Amino acid sequence: MTKGIASVCVTHPAVEAIGRCKVCNKPFCGACRVQGPTGNFCSQACKEKHEAYVQRAQQLEERKPSFFKGSTFRRWVKRGVILVVVLLIVSVVAAFMDYDIPLIGGFGRWVRNLTGR
């Protein structure tokens, strides 16, 4: 426990607490401590509550549509946006330097008309 702030076990008031439950934050002693894969708990009930919570969170994560998972869709959207930005920059530069690029020439002519060049 933290120095200077002594607390006692919620079940054994005569015994100093060694930690606090991950679920309910109650202090517990070494005899009451229930260890789990994700931490220490004051009781088996709190451990089971936390394990059920972790399991539900994992199920929700698995149920997410693949559209939102780290994915190919996002990667292709980013690539598309980058491609459009690069084409816009190239066409604006080409318009100001009086180059005619066949694939984006229409946009270059539109930029020249806007700028009066």
Buried (B, 14 or more C-beta within 10 A) or exposed (E): EEEEEEBBBBBBEEBEBBBBBBBBEBBBBEEBBBEBEEBBBBBEEBBBBBBEEEEEEEEEEEEEEEEEEEEEEEEEEEEEEEEEEEBEEBBBEBBEEEEEBEEBBEBBEEBBEEEEE
